[in-house]
């Protein structure tokens, strides 16, 4: 599943416009029952709706995992404290945003999000504090906050950390802080339920928003008048193709709102002027062509795949009053990627366009040298976050703030390598993290990270859970497989649909090369996969039962066939280009059935040697807990010695697909302890 949690769209690139815009805030011995017991009536069924027999299975599996956790408790406790002491003691200061006559600052205090503002030269006032919501950082959180153009109102979405949409709240600015706080806590402010994303219109009165349906698809754009106490909803646009996901953005010049309809590889864009009652078509959908757009100073900028199949940035004049549709091929190309490069993001300013690029696992920035300077933030495996300013005239880089983990990062290094694919068609980028003085005379325990789906890149950024592994001599390999976005649109297409199994072959090629080159010990290789990455590792394990010694599968998507055969599943319509459509295409049915992890666990002498820890979230609507539970139960049933089965299922309360309440360090400590013990790494 896509990490972002948006079904049906995983754009590898987009145009954003934040610099100088209205400020916004974004906070992060088992029983072996018959298979039928683990087949819910609905593929997205919550474990709360399971029958009594299945609940008994769940209870038995959780009991086995509690025994495992007790065995790992001393090591997990040490790792937990080690990771907590590694986290930087303070967050980098948040730079302020000056908009018109106001300065806005967003900060974090004791886990809470706090937003303040002041008129230039005046005193700061607090306009939003998530602690006003009643439960602080461990209850409701702020998903997004936007101030209207006239600075007279604040709209924000409050939600549980594990949820994908929340309640839109509108509050007038200018009252006393104490009155605002009591009004928020007493739920007296106007609100709209179930809001996924929203934007203000330029009249500072209307808000356009989207909402997820029961399949977690956004198909409608609705509008509310914030001067209407009832906040009555008006439907502005509906997308009828179930493959498409709808979102709303504000143009850079604030003159209009853009409605984006995106499928996996096709886009359509509509434009809503400030005073328009209906949207007008800007970019008509064309199968296989992706596009994102923004408008600035009588020009429309488009990031599209019309020319050459990879994203390029083009520009052409545009008059909103003409209501003309764009011809993407007619635009002047402003920027294009070089060989083995791709454009991931574009930031427009009044004078230039700043491009976030990628080659393999490495991100970099490219911009117009006519600009004076740019500010940006970055993260590396050894720097959790840093803010910098680059003077383009002198090429001088100033570090404004930097948060390093409190760990011996100077003793570690990162390097890149490329692995030839077994089909001879490409080279697979790999990022390696390890000790600088890594002994070359012997192989080492190794943990591989991979995803290989939806055009999503595995980024070499800071990950807290890797610190204990590196400190104990484990080599970490980030595999940038086909199906991901590391080398652009075509790299994604080379590992999706009928080519999906190439992702699995790439993972095997990476591991084989690490072993052959003497980097990884073949008897001590682990893997970590999240969501679709869990499917990647489990499918590869089934095909190569001897390859892994230990796997951590986080919220893994392990029964794609069962999920996609149901029309009410979040994966039924929006994901058919990624996996194929087993309901209408016999070849897709056969292909998915052949790699579905739950259906292909080897038995007898070919039973996988890997120990497996599969985790799930109670409130996960995308990949419900039964995926991981079914896989673990089937592994134990297939085991030559079921009582000694080394597959475990862990269910976390207060967790959605990727996020949840509470301290995640406990989960990371258990996973690290599991990997270290199973790989035979001494503490």
N, C-alpha and C positions, 0 to 999 in steps of 0.2 A: 504493500500500500504506500501511497505517497506520504512522506513524513509530514508534509504541510497539512495533511488532512483534507485536501480538496479533491474530491473524486473527479476523474475525467480530465483534469488539467494538471500538467506538470510542465509549465513553460520553462524552457531553459534560458529564457531571456525576457526582460521586460523593461519598460521605460518608467522610471520613477522621478518624482520631482518633490524634494523636501527642502532643499536649501532656500531659505527666504520665504517659504510657504507658511501658511497658518500652522502653528505648532501642534504636534500630535504626540501621544504617548503610547508606547506598546510595552507592556511589561517584559511559561518557558511549562513391606511386602504387600503390593497392590492387587486389587481385585481385577479380573479381566472379564468385563461384561460383554455381552453381544454388542456388535457395532450399532445396532438400532438404538441402544440406550444413549448414544452420544450423537444422535442425529436429530436436532431440534426441528420443530415444524417450520420455523422461520430461520434462515441462515444467520440473521442478525440478533437472534434471541438472546436475551440477557440470562445469566446463570440463575437469576431470581425466578425465572419461569421454567426451570428444568423440573422434570418429574422426580419423584422420591428416589427411584432407583439410581438415577444419574447423580442426584445429590449425595447418595451414599458412596458412589465412585469418587466424586469430588472430595468428600471427607476423607476417604482412605488415602487418596493421593496427597492431599495436604498434610496428612499425618506422616507419611513417608518423608515429605520435604521438611517437616519440622524436625525429624530425626537428623536429616542431613544438616540443617541449620545449627542444631545443637553440637554436632561434631565439628562444624566449622567455626563455632562461636568465638573461641579464643583468637584465632587468626583474623576473623572478620572484625573483631573489636579493635585489634591493633591496626588493621588497615583503615577502619573508619576514623580513628583518631589521627592516623597519618594523613589521610586525605583532608580532614578538617583543618589540620595545621598547615596544609599545603595551600589552601585557599588564601588569596591575598586578603590582608586584614581590612582593607577598604577598597571600595569601588572607585574607578577613575572618576574625577569630577565631571558632571554633565555640563557641556557647554550651553550657554544660553542662546535663545533665538530672539532676535529683535524684529518685530513685525509692526509696521507703522509706528505709532507712538508708544508701543508696549514692549517690554522685555519679559519673556517667559522662561522659566527654569523648571526642569523636571529632575527630581532627586529621589533617592531611596533611603528611607529611615527605618531601621529595625524590620526590614522585610516589607515595608509599606511603600506604595507609590505616592509621592507628594508633588503637586504641581503648584507653582507660585507665579505671580506676575506683578508687575509694577509699571506705572507710567514712567517714562524716562525721567530720571532725576528724583523720583518719588520713592516711597517705601513699598517693600514687597508685601503682598497679601496672599494667603493660601486660598486657592480656588478649588482644590480637590485633594483629598487625602483618603486613600483606600481604607484607612481605619475608620472612617465615617460609615463605611458600609456595614459595620457591625461585628465582623469577625476577623479583620486584619488580613494579613498575608496568607493565613491558613484557611480562610473561608472564601468569601468573594474577593475577586481581584479585578483590576481594571484591564479590560482587553484592548481598548482604544479610546482616545479622547481627542476631541476637536473643538476649537473655539470658532465661533461664527466670524465672518469677515468684518462685521461691525464691532466685534469684541464685546457684544452684549449678552452672549449666551454660550454655555458650555454643554456639549453633548458627549456622553461617554457610555460605553458598554460595560456593565458589570456582570461577572460570570464566575462560576467555579473554575478552578485551574484545569480540571479534567474535561470541561465542556468545550464544544466547538462554536457555540453561539451563546448569546446572553441577552440581557435586558438593556435596551437603550433608555437612558435617563437624560432629561433635558433640564438644566437649571439656569436661571437668570443670574448674571453676574452684577455685582455692585451692592448686594445686601451685606449684612453683618456676617462674619465668619461663623459665629456661634449659631445664628439662625439657620444658616445654610447647613451646618452640621446636624442640627436637630431635625431639619426637614428631610435630609437624606436618610437619617436613621429611622425616621418615622414613615418612610416610604410615601411622602406627600408630594414628591416631585413627579411631573408627567413622565410616563414611561411606555415603551413598546416592547412586548415580549418577543423572544426568539429572533434576534437580529444577528446576522453573520458579519456584515460589513456595512458601512454607511459613509456618506459625504454630505456636507452642507452645500446648498446652492448659493449662488452669489448674492441673492437677495437677503441672506441672513435670516430667512424665515422658514424655508422648506428644507427637509432632509430627505434624501433618497437612500434607500437601504435594500439589502438582499436578505433572504432567509433560507435556511436549509430545510428540505422536506424530509420525509421519513427514510428516504434512501440517501440522505446526506448530500443531496444535489441542490444547488441554487438555480432556480429557473425563473424567478420573478424579480422585477425591480419595482418597488413600491415607494410611494411618496407620502409624507405627513406634513401638515402645517403646524409648526410649533406654537403658533398663536391660538390654535384650537385646543382647548383644555382636554378634549377627549382624544386628541391625536388620532383622528380617524384616518384609516389607511386607504390610499387610492392606488390601484394597479396601473403602472405606467408601461410596463413591457413584460411579455412572457415568452420564454424560449420553449418551443414545442419539441425539439429534437432531444431525446433523452441522453444523447452522447455529450451534449454541451453543458458547460457550467458557466453561469453568468456572474459577473462582478461589476462594480462601479468604481470609477476613479475620477478625480478632479483634474482638469487640464492645468498645465503649468501657469498659464496666464490667468487662470481662475474665470475664464469667460464661459466655460461650459462644463458639462459632465459627460464622460464617455462610458458607454455600456459595452462591456466586452463579453462576447460569447466565445468560449474556447472549448474545443475538443482536444484530444491528444495531439493532433497534427493539423488542425484547421481552426481558423479564427473568423469572426465577423464583428464589426465595430459599428455602434450607433452613437450619435451625438445629440445631446440635449442642451439647447441654449438656455440661458437663464430665464427667459420669458416664454419658452416654448411649452406647449401642452403635450406634444408628442415628440418622440425621438425620430431623427432622420438617419438614414443609412449612410455611413461614411466609407466603410470597406466591406464589400460583399464577400461572403464566404466562397472559397475556392478550395476544393478538396486537396489536402496536402500542403496548403500554404498557411503558415502561421504569421500573425501580425500583431503588433502592439503600437499604439499611437499616442502622441501628445501634441498640443497646440501651443505655440509661443510666437507672439509678434507677427501675426499674419502668415505664419508658416505652420505646416503640419509636418512633424517628424514621425517617421514610421520605422520600426525595427521589424524586418520581415524576411521571409525565406524565399521570396519570389525569384531572386536572382542567384542562381548557383546552388540553392538548397540549404545554405547556411545563413544565419542571421546577418544582415547588413543594415546599416543606418542610412536612411535617405531623407531628403528634405524637398518639399515643393510648396509653392504659394497656395494659400487657401483663404477663401472668403466664406465665412459661415453663412452669410445671408443667401448665398447661391444654392445651398443644399446639394452641391454636386458630390458624386461619388469619386473616390480616388482611384487612379490607375497606378498601382504600385510600381509597375515597370517604368513609368514616366518620371519618377522622382530622381533627383540628383543624389548619387551615392556620396555620403559624407564620410563614412568609415566602413571598412570591411576587414574581416579577420585575415591574418596571414596563414601560411601553411601550418597545420596542426594547432590552430588557435580557434577560439570561438568567443563571441560576445555574450556575456551573461547579463549585463545590466547597463543602463545608460542613465546618467544624471544630467539633466538640462539646466543650464543657467542662462542668464541674459546674454552672455558673451561666448559661451562655449558648451561643448558636450564632453562629459567625462565618462569614459567607458571602463567598466569592469570586465576584464578579459580572463580567459583561462587557457592554459595549455597543459594537458594532463591533469595532475593534481595541484598545479600551482596557479594561483590567481595573481593578476597584476593590473595596473591602471594605465590607461592610455588617454591622453587629452590633447587639446589644441594648445600649442606652445604660445599662442597669442594671449592666453589667460595669464593673469598675474600670479595667482596661487590657488591651491585647493587644500581643503582639509578632509581628512578621511580617518577612519578607524580600521584596525586590522587585528587579527588573532593568528597566532602560530602555535605549533605543538608546545612551545615553551614560553609563550607570552599569552596570558589569558585575554587581555585587551589593551590596546594602545590607541591613542589619538595623536595624529601628526598633522603638520602643515608643511606643504612643499612649495617653495618659491620657485616658480618655473623659469624666471629670468636668471637666477643665480644657481639653480639646481640644488639649493640648500634645503635640507630636511630638518625640521624642528620637531622634537618629540614633546608634545604638550602634556601628556600623561601616559603612564605605562604601569600596568599591573602584572607583575610576574608571580608565578606560583612560588611559594616558599619551599623550593626543592632544589637539589643540585643540578639544575638544568645545564650549567656550563659543562658538565661531564657528558652530556648527551648530544647527539647530532641527528640531522635529517638529511637524507640524500635520495636521489631518484634513480630508477633503473627502468629498463624496458624489457619485456618478456615476449619473445616471438610466440604467436598463437599457433596451436597445433594444426590449424587448417591452412597456415601459411599466408593468410590474407592481411594480417596487421601485426602491430606490436602493442602490447598492453602496458600502459604506464603503471608503475608501482612506486609508492613513497615509503621509504624505510626509516624507522626511528630506532636508535640503539645507542649504546655507550660508545663514546669516542675511542676508547681503548679496547674495543671488542676484540677478543682473541681470535686470530684467524686460523689457528691450528685445530679448531674443533667447531662443531655445529652447536646451535643454541636453541633453547625453547623459543617458540615463535607463536604469536597471536596475530591472526589475519582479520582485517576488517574489510567488508565489501557490501555492496548494495546492487548495482547493475540493473536498474529499472527506472522507468518513468522519466528518463533524461535527467535524473538527479545525480549530482556529483558528490563523491566522498571527498570532503575538504580536509586538508591538513591543518586543522585548527586545534585549539586547546581542548583537551578532553581530560577531565580530572581523573577518571578511572585508569588512565594509562600511566600516571605517575608511579604508582606502586609496582607496576609491571616493569617499567624501565629501570627503576631503582634496584630490581632484583635480577637484572641481566637478561630480561626477556626482550627479544626483537619483535617490534611491532611492524606489520606490513599492511599498508592501505592499498588495496587493489582497485584500480580504476577500470572497471570492466565494461565491455560492450553492453549496451542497455542503459548505461548512465549518460551523463552529459559532459564528461570531462573533455571530450574532443569535438563537441558540437552536436548538431541535429542528426547528422548521418551516423555518428557513433551510437546514438540512442536507437535509431532505426535498425542498426545492425544487430541489436540484441533484444528485439521485441517481436511479438506476434509469432510468425512461423520461424523466426530466428532466435526465439527466446532461449533455446538450449545452448546458444553460443555463450551466454553469460556463465552457465555452469562449466562449460569447457574452458573458458578463460580463467575461472577460479582454480580449476585443477591444474592448468598450465602454470599459473603463478606459483602454486604450492610446489609443484614438481621442480620448477626452476630454482626456487629457494633451497630445496633439498639438494639438487644436483650441484649448485654452486657452493655448497658447504656452509650456507648461512643458517638454515633451519635444520634441526634434528628431526628426522622423519618420525621418530617415536614420540615426539613431544610438540605436536602442532595443535593449536587451538583456534577457534574462530568465534567471532561475535557478529551476529546479523540481526537487524531490526526490521520488523514488518516484512516487506518483500525481500529484504536481506536475509530474514530467517528462512524463507522459502529457498533462497539461493544456497545457503549452507546445508539445509536439510536434504535438498534434492541432490546436491553434490555428494553428500555423505552416503546417500542410498546408492549412487552410481559407483562411488569409490569407498567402500566400507572400511578400508584400511587407512584412509588418508588422515583422519582427525582423531586426536585423543580426547578432546573436550570441546563442547560447543555451548555457547550461551545464545539462546534464541529469544529475543525480546519481542513481545507482542507479535509473534510470527504468523504469517499468512500461510498456513500449512495444508489447507484443503481447498485449493482454488476451484476445483471442479464442483464441489458441493455448493460453494458460495455463488458461483456464477451461473449455475443452473436455475437459480431462483430469481424471479423478476423483481422481488422486493428487497433484494440485497443491494447494499451500496455499491457493489462491484458489478452488478448485472449489466448495466448499459454503458456507463462512462468508461469502463476499462477494457472494452473489447479490442481496441487497437493495440493495447499493451500485451494482452494474453491470447486473444482470439475469442470467438463467440461459440462456445460449445453447444448452444441451443439451436443454432442455425447452420453451423459449419461442421460436417462430420470429421474433416481433417483436424480442425481445432479441438474437437472432442477427443479424438484419438491422441493428439499431441499432448494436451493438458493431462489426460489420464495417465500418460506414460511418465510424466515427471512429477505429478502431484505427490508430495512427500508422504501424506497419510496413506496413500494407496500402494506405495512401492518400497516398503521397508523390507530389506532382505532377511531371509531366515537361515537357520542352520549354520553351516560353516562360514557363510558370507554375512552373518549378522554384524552390524557396525560395531567397531571396538570403542567408539566415542561415548563418553559420558555426556549427558545432555541436561542442561537446566533451561527449561522453557517457561517464560514468565507471561503473565497476562494481567490486564487491568479490569477491575470489576465494571467500570463505566465505559469501557471501550466499545464504541458503536461501529467502528470500522472493521476491526478484526476481533470478534467476540471471543471470550475465553475458551469456548469449546474447540477452537482450532488447536491450541496448545495442549489442552487436556486430551483430546482424541489422539493426538500424535504420541503423547507419552504413554497412554494406555495401550496403544497398538504396539509401541516399541517393547513394552514389558511383556505383552502377550507373545510377541515374536521371539523374545529372548530365549536362548537355550536353557537359561536358568532364571525364570521369572522372579523368584524370591530375591535374587541378587541383582535385579535390574538396576542399571545406573542412569536411568532417565527419570527426571523429576519435574514436577509442575508446581509453580509458585503463583499464587493469585494475590494481587495487591489491591487493597481497598483505596477508594479515593483517587483512582488512576483512570485516565482515559487512554487514548491510543498512544500519545507521547508524553502528556503532561499530567500532573496531579498535585494534590496538596501534600504538605509535609516535607520532610527532609529526605531527599533521594539518596543521600550518602549511605544510608543503611542498605539500600538495594545494591548500590555499586560495590559496597564492601563485600556483600555476600557473593556477588558475581566474581569479583577478583579472587576471593578466597577459594571459590570453586575451581577457577582456572588454575591458580597456582598449585593447589593440592593435586589436581588431576594431571597436571603437566610435570609433577615431581620437582617443583621449584622450591628450594629451601628458603625459609623465612629468615 
